Amino acid sequence: QVQLVEAGGGLVQAGGSLRLSCAASGSVFRRNIMGWYRQAPGKQRDMVASITSSGSTWYADSVKGRFTISRDNAKNTVYLQMNNLKPEDTAVYYCRPTRWGPSEYWGQGTQVTVSS
């Protein structure tokens, strides 16, 4: 059974920090490259960070130096530490394997709102 549960979002002032977590079922998590995506109102959903099972990471330019993705393979959980948040980071954040197509399963996401 597919399970992706994102958590940790909230309302924060610009310059603040949040740590998102995503608990996945073992079949989803194991050996997959996991990505964090976000979708702001009226905009397309974009990937902002990804991490391989061995810990190699990739970041979108817009978050590089501010966000850090990590994973705990023993807990089937992926994290996104977000520092120096900006109003333009406001979005619903999702996690999922990067190899899944856009029409495949999406979790409920977690809302991040950054006030100026």
C-alpha positions in Angstrom: 0.0 0.0 0.0 1.3 3.4 -1.0 1.8 5.8 1.9 3.3 9.3 1.9 2.5 11.5 4.8 4.0 15.0 4.8 4.2 17.1 8.0 5.9 20.0 9.6 4.4 22.9 7.6 3.1 26.1 9.2 3.2 29.9 9.3 6.5 31.5 9.8 8.0 35.0 9.3 10.5 35.7 6.6 13.9 34.6 7.7 12.5 31.8 9.9 13.0 28.1 9.6 10.8 25.0 9.3 11.6 21.3 9.1 9.4 19.2 7.0 9.2 15.4 7.2 7.7 12.8 5.0 7.0 9.3 6.1 6.8 6.7 3.3 5.9 3.1 3.2 8.9 0.8 2.7 7.9 -0.1 -0.8 7.8 3.5 -1.8 11.0 4.6 0.0 13.4 1.8 -0.5 16.1 2.4 -3.2 14.1 5.3 -4.7 15.4 8.8 -5.3 13.1 10.9 -3.1 12.1 14.4 -4.0 10.5 17.4 -2.4 8.1 19.4 -4.6 6.1 22.5 -4.0 3.1 24.2 -5.6 2.2 27.8 -5.1 -1.3 29.1 -5.9 -1.7 29.5 -9.6 1.7 28.0 -10.4 3.0 24.6 -11.6 4.3 22.0 -9.2 8.1 22.0 -9.2 10.8 19.9 -7.6 13.0 21.8 -5.2 15.3 19.1 -3.9 16.0 15.4 -4.2 18.2 12.8 -2.6 19.3 9.3 -3.6 19.3 6.3 -1.4 23.1 6.8 -0.8 22.6 10.5 0.1 23.6 12.4 -3.1 21.5 15.6 -3.3 20.2 18.1 -5.9 18.7 21.5 -5.3 16.8 24.0 -7.4 18.7 27.3 -7.7 15.9 29.1 -5.9 16.5 27.1 -2.6 20.2 26.3 -2.9 22.1 27.3 0.2 18.9 27.6 2.2 17.2 24.2 2.1 18.8 20.9 3.1 17.3 17.5 2.2 18.1 14.4 4.2 16.8 10.9 4.7 16.7 8.3 7.3 16.6 4.9 5.5 15.9 3.0 8.7 12.7 5.1 9.3 11.6 5.4 5.7 11.5 9.2 6.2 12.8 12.1 4.2 13.3 15.6 5.6 13.6 19.1 4.3 15.2 21.7 6.5 14.3 25.1 5.3 16.2 28.1 6.6 16.0 31.8 5.8 12.5 31.4 4.4 11.2 33.9 2.0 7.6 34.8 1.1 8.1 33.2 -2.3 8.6 29.9 -0.6 4.9 29.9 0.3 3.4 26.8 -1.2 2.1 23.3 -0.5 5.1 20.9 -0.2 4.9 17.3 -1.3 7.4 14.4 -1.3 7.4 11.4 -3.5 9.8 9.3 -5.6 11.2 11.3 -8.5 10.6 8.5 -11.0 6.8 8.7 -10.5 4.9 10.5 -13.3 2.8 13.6 -12.6 -0.4 11.6 -12.8 0.6 9.1 -10.2 -0.1 9.3 -6.5 0.4 12.5 -4.5 0.1 12.7 -0.8 -1.9 15.4 1.0 1.1 17.8 1.2 1.9 20.2 4.0 1.2 24.0 3.7 4.1 26.4 4.3 3.2 30.1 4.6 5.9 32.7 4.9 4.8 36.2 5.9 6.8 39.3 5.1 
